[in-house]
Amino acid sequence: IPDAGGQGLAWTIALMGGVGGTLTIVCYAYWIREERREGVEALGGCRLDLAVGYGVTALFAAAMVVIGSRVPPVEGGGATLIVRLGDLLRDELGGAARWAFLLGAWAAVFSSLLGVWQSVPYVFADAAAVGAGRRGARVDVGGRAYRSFLVAIATVPALGLVWTFVTMQKLYAIVGALFVPLLAVALLILNGRSGPVSAASRNRAAAIGLLWAVLLFFVAAGALELRRKFLG
């Protein structure tokens, strides 16, 4: 982790939260329910979904690291930065590389927007239903809560034209990434004993080891960050 003794560790945790370690995991459950996947027999399809999704995400992240290590520093942000990176790739690898990069960047941004616009209102609408005493009810995508949140995410981010959201985005991603160790604890408890799941669906040894590794990583990262903040 570059600059692990400084801000590097916090940004690494934020990156984990920003590339699918937060609401994406929560919202996937709503899509499972809409597809009416139930029981152990549906695990195969869900595992294929997740393997493809996170595999492509990992490939995209690795590709961006390689590109970032090969091009000189570029000023700017947003679409301007993407176009400038494309121009640099054209100078190094030709016009086809430029268009491949621009199309890939557009696909990454567009798919992320689609995912957020469909999934995050689910969480808000479901929370509103639980608050109203309708626990377990199907989310009404035509209801007031769902559509109100759509309006909010269409308008509130426009404030970024006036104020910078860098610090807020980092804080959101770090807090969101904390969902990962919480999920690990839940899986260790719920899938590690009889009652909630059948014996065939309990955690295997490899899964238990990975879940504990996740917990230990976040505990160590938190301890290092607290040490850096209070002890210097």
Disulfide bonds with the S-S distance in Angstrom:
none
